[in-house]
Structures are given as structure tokens and as C-alpha cells.
């Protein structure tokens, strides 16, 4: 029984070690922080930010401008370039 438990632990460790490179890629910080993305969105006229999330290398920001219009921005998380700015 001790041998089987040890074997399972070794198999689990090997599986985790094999998956580590792909797991660690998801933990890397984007070059453009959430604070910088927020500033970019505010500079583009959003005064209320409802939601901001990092997805597929871009910040997706939803909010409203001064006239109350719903807007959605996509900001490149590597460069800070606004990729999309449209009505939501």
C-alpha cells in the first residue's frame, strides 16, 4: 500500500511538472497594468467604468462616457494601443 501511494505521488508530481510551463504563462503580468488600462479608458472619455478584465492579451473595458452612452474598449495589454472603441 505504501508503494502504491508513493507511485501515485510521483505520477502526480511528474504530471504537474510537465504542465508547469503552460500554467506559468497564464500567470505572467501584462506590460500594461490594470491601472494603466483604466487611465487609457478615462483618457478616451469613460467616466464610469463598470467592468475591466484581461482576456486573450487585451484589456476589455466596459463603461459610460459623460453623456451616459455605453462604451466598450479593447486595449492591447502589451502596448496600450486601443484596438476597439465602440458603443456597447
Chimera marker file (.cmm) of the C-alpha trace (Angstrom):
<marker_set name="trace">
<marker id="1" x="0.000" y="0.000" z="0.000" r="1" g="1" b="0" radius="0.5"/>
<marker id="2" x="2.863" y="2.379" z="0.765" r="1" g="1" b="0" radius="0.5"/>
<marker id="3" x="4.409" y="1.622" z="-2.633" r="1" g="1" b="0" radius="0.5"/>
<marker id="4" x="1.183" y="2.444" z="-4.470" r="1" g="1" b="0" radius="0.5"/>
<marker id="5" x="0.772" y="5.702" z="-2.548" r="1" g="1" b="0" radius="0.5"/>
<marker id="6" x="4.365" y="6.653" z="-3.343" r="1" g="1" b="0" radius="0.5"/>
<marker id="7" x="3.875" y="5.747" z="-7.002" r="1" g="1" b="0" radius="0.5"/>
<marker id="8" x="0.729" y="7.917" z="-7.184" r="1" g="1" b="0" radius="0.5"/>
<marker id="9" x="2.590" y="10.841" z="-5.609" r="1" g="1" b="0" radius="0.5"/>
<marker id="10" x="5.431" y="10.505" z="-8.117" r="1" g="1" b="0" radius="0.5"/>
<marker id="11" x="2.986" y="10.318" z="-11.038" r="1" g="1" b="0" radius="0.5"/>
<marker id="12" x="1.180" y="13.406" z="-9.753" r="1" g="1" b="0" radius="0.5"/>
<marker id="13" x="4.447" y="15.320" z="-9.408" r="1" g="1" b="0" radius="0.5"/>
<marker id="14" x="5.579" y="14.355" z="-12.919" r="1" g="1" b="0" radius="0.5"/>
<marker id="15" x="2.216" y="15.414" z="-14.387" r="1" g="1" b="0" radius="0.5"/>
<marker id="16" x="2.389" y="18.769" z="-12.584" r="1" g="1" b="0" radius="0.5"/>
<marker id="17" x="5.996" y="19.342" z="-13.678" r="1" g="1" b="0" radius="0.5"/>
<marker id="18" x="5.067" y="18.590" z="-17.293" r="1" g="1" b="0" radius="0.5"/>
<marker id="19" x="2.191" y="21.086" z="-17.171" r="1" g="1" b="0" radius="0.5"/>
<marker id="20" x="4.158" y="23.833" z="-15.374" r="1" g="1" b="0" radius="0.5"/>
<marker id="21" x="5.325" y="25.770" z="-18.487" r="1" g="1" b="0" radius="0.5"/>
<marker id="22" x="1.771" y="26.243" z="-19.764" r="1" g="1" b="0" radius="0.5"/>
<marker id="23" x="0.472" y="27.079" z="-16.282" r="1" g="1" b="0" radius="0.5"/>
<marker id="24" x="3.136" y="29.698" z="-15.676" r="1" g="1" b="0" radius="0.5"/>
<marker id="25" x="2.364" y="31.503" z="-18.960" r="1" g="1" b="0" radius="0.5"/>
<marker id="26" x="-1.071" y="32.395" z="-17.624" r="1" g="1" b="0" radius="0.5"/>
<marker id="27" x="0.491" y="33.949" z="-14.523" r="1" g="1" b="0" radius="0.5"/>
<marker id="28" x="2.687" y="36.466" z="-16.329" r="1" g="1" b="0" radius="0.5"/>
<marker id="29" x="1.837" y="40.097" z="-15.785" r="1" g="1" b="0" radius="0.5"/>
<marker id="30" x="0.819" y="42.124" z="-18.795" r="1" g="1" b="0" radius="0.5"/>
<marker id="31" x="3.071" y="45.030" z="-19.795" r="1" g="1" b="0" radius="0.5"/>
<marker id="32" x="0.079" y="47.389" z="-19.386" r="1" g="1" b="0" radius="0.5"/>
<marker id="33" x="-1.285" y="47.201" z="-15.828" r="1" g="1" b="0" radius="0.5"/>
<marker id="34" x="-4.939" y="47.440" z="-14.880" r="1" g="1" b="0" radius="0.5"/>
<marker id="35" x="-4.242" y="50.944" z="-13.557" r="1" g="1" b="0" radius="0.5"/>
<marker id="36" x="-2.721" y="51.991" z="-16.891" r="1" g="1" b="0" radius="0.5"/>
<marker id="37" x="-5.642" y="50.448" z="-18.803" r="1" g="1" b="0" radius="0.5"/>
<marker id="38" x="-8.051" y="52.374" z="-16.571" r="1" g="1" b="0" radius="0.5"/>
<marker id="39" x="-6.188" y="55.616" z="-17.293" r="1" g="1" b="0" radius="0.5"/>
<marker id="40" x="-6.273" y="54.924" z="-21.037" r="1" g="1" b="0" radius="0.5"/>
<marker id="41" x="-10.040" y="54.329" z="-20.836" r="1" g="1" b="0" radius="0.5"/>
<marker id="42" x="-10.550" y="57.544" z="-18.860" r="1" g="1" b="0" radius="0.5"/>
<marker id="43" x="-8.416" y="59.452" z="-21.389" r="1" g="1" b="0" radius="0.5"/>
<marker id="44" x="-10.765" y="58.103" z="-24.090" r="1" g="1" b="0" radius="0.5"/>
<marker id="45" x="-13.759" y="59.610" z="-22.266" r="1" g="1" b="0" radius="0.5"/>
<marker id="46" x="-15.080" y="56.875" z="-19.983" r="1" g="1" b="0" radius="0.5"/>
<marker id="47" x="-16.087" y="58.463" z="-16.700" r="1" g="1" b="0" radius="0.5"/>
<marker id="48" x="-17.766" y="55.365" z="-15.235" r="1" g="1" b="0" radius="0.5"/>
<marker id="49" x="-16.028" y="52.010" z="-15.585" r="1" g="1" b="0" radius="0.5"/>
<marker id="50" x="-18.379" y="49.101" z="-14.921" r="1" g="1" b="0" radius="0.5"/>
<marker id="51" x="-16.062" y="46.224" z="-15.733" r="1" g="1" b="0" radius="0.5"/>
<marker id="52" x="-12.455" y="45.660" z="-16.717" r="1" g="1" b="0" radius="0.5"/>
<marker id="53" x="-10.871" y="42.289" z="-17.372" r="1" g="1" b="0" radius="0.5"/>
<marker id="54" x="-7.830" y="40.816" z="-19.057" r="1" g="1" b="0" radius="0.5"/>
<marker id="55" x="-8.753" y="38.367" z="-21.815" r="1" g="1" b="0" radius="0.5"/>
<marker id="56" x="-6.555" y="36.944" z="-24.595" r="1" g="1" b="0" radius="0.5"/>
<marker id="57" x="-3.852" y="39.590" z="-24.254" r="1" g="1" b="0" radius="0.5"/>
<marker id="58" x="-6.173" y="42.564" z="-24.154" r="1" g="1" b="0" radius="0.5"/>
<marker id="59" x="-7.972" y="44.598" z="-21.531" r="1" g="1" b="0" radius="0.5"/>
<marker id="60" x="-11.725" y="44.686" z="-22.115" r="1" g="1" b="0" radius="0.5"/>
<marker id="61" x="-13.235" y="47.768" z="-20.519" r="1" g="1" b="0" radius="0.5"/>
<marker id="62" x="-16.966" y="48.484" z="-20.290" r="1" g="1" b="0" radius="0.5"/>
<marker id="63" x="-18.330" y="51.760" z="-19.053" r="1" g="1" b="0" radius="0.5"/>
<marker id="64" x="-20.121" y="55.008" z="-19.839" r="1" g="1" b="0" radius="0.5"/>
<marker id="65" x="-18.975" y="58.333" z="-21.196" r="1" g="1" b="0" radius="0.5"/>
<marker id="66" x="-20.075" y="61.776" z="-19.968" r="1" g="1" b="0" radius="0.5"/>
<marker id="67" x="-23.297" y="61.710" z="-21.999" r="1" g="1" b="0" radius="0.5"/>
<marker id="68" x="-24.241" y="58.339" z="-20.461" r="1" g="1" b="0" radius="0.5"/>
<marker id="69" x="-23.543" y="56.318" z="-23.598" r="1" g="1" b="0" radius="0.5"/>
<marker id="70" x="-22.356" y="52.731" z="-23.004" r="1" g="1" b="0" radius="0.5"/>
<marker id="71" x="-18.890" y="52.129" z="-24.463" r="1" g="1" b="0" radius="0.5"/>
<marker id="72" x="-16.617" y="49.125" z="-24.790" r="1" g="1" b="0" radius="0.5"/>
<marker id="73" x="-12.866" y="49.454" z="-25.269" r="1" g="1" b="0" radius="0.5"/>
<marker id="74" x="-10.316" y="46.778" z="-26.074" r="1" g="1" b="0" radius="0.5"/>
<marker id="75" x="-6.783" y="47.762" z="-25.133" r="1" g="1" b="0" radius="0.5"/>
<marker id="76" x="-3.709" y="45.750" z="-26.134" r="1" g="1" b="0" radius="0.5"/>
<marker id="77" x="-2.169" y="44.564" z="-22.849" r="1" g="1" b="0" radius="0.5"/>
<marker id="78" x="1.312" y="44.589" z="-24.377" r="1" g="1" b="0" radius="0.5"/>
<marker id="79" x="1.370" y="48.044" z="-25.951" r="1" g="1" b="0" radius="0.5"/>
<marker id="80" x="-1.559" y="50.056" z="-24.568" r="1" g="1" b="0" radius="0.5"/>
<marker id="81" x="-2.948" y="50.601" z="-28.074" r="1" g="1" b="0" radius="0.5"/>
<marker id="82" x="-6.735" y="50.939" z="-28.244" r="1" g="1" b="0" radius="0.5"/>
<marker id="83" x="-7.823" y="48.154" z="-30.570" r="1" g="1" b="0" radius="0.5"/>
<marker id="84" x="-11.542" y="48.814" z="-30.429" r="1" g="1" b="0" radius="0.5"/>
<marker id="85" x="-13.734" y="51.645" z="-29.147" r="1" g="1" b="0" radius="0.5"/>
<marker id="86" x="-17.415" y="51.196" z="-29.812" r="1" g="1" b="0" radius="0.5"/>
<marker id="87" x="-20.905" y="51.624" z="-28.447" r="1" g="1" b="0" radius="0.5"/>
<marker id="88" x="-21.972" y="48.690" z="-26.344" r="1" g="1" b="0" radius="0.5"/>
<link id1="1" id2="2" r="1" g="1" b="0" radius="0.2"/>
<link id1="2" id2="3" r="1" g="1" b="0" radius="0.2"/>
<link id1="3" id2="4" r="1" g="1" b="0" radius="0.2"/>
<link id1="4" id2="5" r="1" g="1" b="0" radius="0.2"/>
<link id1="5" id2="6" r="1" g="1" b="0" radius="0.2"/>
<link id1="6" id2="7" r="1" g="1" b="0" radius="0.2"/>
<link id1="7" id2="8" r="1" g="1" b="0" radius="0.2"/>
<link id1="8" id2="9" r="1" g="1" b="0" radius="0.2"/>
<link id1="9" id2="10" r="1" g="1" b="0" radius="0.2"/>
<link id1="10" id2="11" r="1" g="1" b="0" radius="0.2"/>
<link id1="11" id2="12" r="1" g="1" b="0" radius="0.2"/>
<link id1="12" id2="13" r="1" g="1" b="0" radius="0.2"/>
<link id1="13" id2="14" r="1" g="1" b="0" radius="0.2"/>
<link id1="14" id2="15" r="1" g="1" b="0" radius="0.2"/>
<link id1="15" id2="16" r="1" g="1" b="0" radius="0.2"/>
<link id1="16" id2="17" r="1" g="1" b="0" radius="0.2"/>
<link id1="17" id2="18" r="1" g="1" b="0" radius="0.2"/>
<link id1="18" id2="19" r="1" g="1" b="0" radius="0.2"/>
<link id1="19" id2="20" r="1" g="1" b="0" radius="0.2"/>
<link id1="20" id2="21" r="1" g="1" b="0" radius="0.2"/>
<link id1="21" id2="22" r="1" g="1" b="0" radius="0.2"/>
<link id1="22" id2="23" r="1" g="1" b="0" radius="0.2"/>
<link id1="23" id2="24" r="1" g="1" b="0" radius="0.2"/>
<link id1="24" id2="25" r="1" g="1" b="0" radius="0.2"/>
<link id1="25" id2="26" r="1" g="1" b="0" radius="0.2"/>
<link id1="26" id2="27" r="1" g="1" b="0" radius="0.2"/>
<link id1="27" id2="28" r="1" g="1" b="0" radius="0.2"/>
<link id1="28" id2="29" r="1" g="1" b="0" radius="0.2"/>
<link id1="29" id2="30" r="1" g="1" b="0" radius="0.2"/>
<link id1="30" id2="31" r="1" g="1" b="0" radius="0.2"/>
<link id1="31" id2="32" r="1" g="1" b="0" radius="0.2"/>
<link id1="32" id2="33" r="1" g="1" b="0" radius="0.2"/>
<link id1="33" id2="34" r="1" g="1" b="0" radius="0.2"/>
<link id1="34" id2="35" r="1" g="1" b="0" radius="0.2"/>
<link id1="35" id2="36" r="1" g="1" b="0" radius="0.2"/>
<link id1="36" id2="37" r="1" g="1" b="0" radius="0.2"/>
<link id1="37" id2="38" r="1" g="1" b="0" radius="0.2"/>
<link id1="38" id2="39" r="1" g="1" b="0" radius="0.2"/>
<link id1="39" id2="40" r="1" g="1" b="0" radius="0.2"/>
<link id1="40" id2="41" r="1" g="1" b="0" radius="0.2"/>
<link id1="41" id2="42" r="1" g="1" b="0" radius="0.2"/>
<link id1="42" id2="43" r="1" g="1" b="0" radius="0.2"/>
<link id1="43" id2="44" r="1" g="1" b="0" radius="0.2"/>
<link id1="44" id2="45" r="1" g="1" b="0" radius="0.2"/>
<link id1="45" id2="46" r="1" g="1" b="0" radius="0.2"/>
<link id1="46" id2="47" r="1" g="1" b="0" radius="0.2"/>
<link id1="47" id2="48" r="1" g="1" b="0" radius="0.2"/>
<link id1="48" id2="49" r="1" g="1" b="0" radius="0.2"/>
<link id1="49" id2="50" r="1" g="1" b="0" radius="0.2"/>
<link id1="50" id2="51" r="1" g="1" b="0" radius="0.2"/>
<link id1="51" id2="52" r="1" g="1" b="0" radius="0.2"/>
<link id1="52" id2="53" r="1" g="1" b="0" radius="0.2"/>
<link id1="53" id2="54" r="1" g="1" b="0" radius="0.2"/>
<link id1="54" id2="55" r="1" g="1" b="0" radius="0.2"/>
<link id1="55" id2="56" r="1" g="1" b="0" radius="0.2"/>
<link id1="56" id2="57" r="1" g="1" b="0" radius="0.2"/>
<link id1="57" id2="58" r="1" g="1" b="0" radius="0.2"/>
<link id1="58" id2="59" r="1" g="1" b="0" radius="0.2"/>
<link id1="59" id2="60" r="1" g="1" b="0" radius="0.2"/>
<link id1="60" id2="61" r="1" g="1" b="0" radius="0.2"/>
<link id1="61" id2="62" r="1" g="1" b="0" radius="0.2"/>
<link id1="62" id2="63" r="1" g="1" b="0" radius="0.2"/>
<link id1="63" id2="64" r="1" g="1" b="0" radius="0.2"/>
<link id1="64" id2="65" r="1" g="1" b="0" radius="0.2"/>
<link id1="65" id2="66" r="1" g="1" b="0" radius="0.2"/>
<link id1="66" id2="67" r="1" g="1" b="0" radius="0.2"/>
<link id1="67" id2="68" r="1" g="1" b="0" radius="0.2"/>
<link id1="68" id2="69" r="1" g="1" b="0" radius="0.2"/>
<link id1="69" id2="70" r="1" g="1" b="0" radius="0.2"/>
<link id1="70" id2="71" r="1" g="1" b="0" radius="0.2"/>
<link id1="71" id2="72" r="1" g="1" b="0" radius="0.2"/>
<link id1="72" id2="73" r="1" g="1" b="0" radius="0.2"/>
<link id1="73" id2="74" r="1" g="1" b="0" radius="0.2"/>
<link id1="74" id2="75" r="1" g="1" b="0" radius="0.2"/>
<link id1="75" id2="76" r="1" g="1" b="0" radius="0.2"/>
<link id1="76" id2="77" r="1" g="1" b="0" radius="0.2"/>
<link id1="77" id2="78" r="1" g="1" b="0" radius="0.2"/>
<link id1="78" id2="79" r="1" g="1" b="0" radius="0.2"/>
<link id1="79" id2="80" r="1" g="1" b="0" radius="0.2"/>
<link id1="80" id2="81" r="1" g="1" b="0" radius="0.2"/>
<link id1="81" id2="82" r="1" g="1" b="0" radius="0.2"/>
<link id1="82" id2="83" r="1" g="1" b="0" radius="0.2"/>
<link id1="83" id2="84" r="1" g="1" b="0" radius="0.2"/>
<link id1="84" id2="85" r="1" g="1" b="0" radius="0.2"/>
<link id1="85" id2="86" r="1" g="1" b="0" radius="0.2"/>
<link id1="86" id2="87" r="1" g="1" b="0" radius="0.2"/>
<link id1="87" id2="88" r="1" g="1" b="0" radius="0.2"/>
</marker_set>
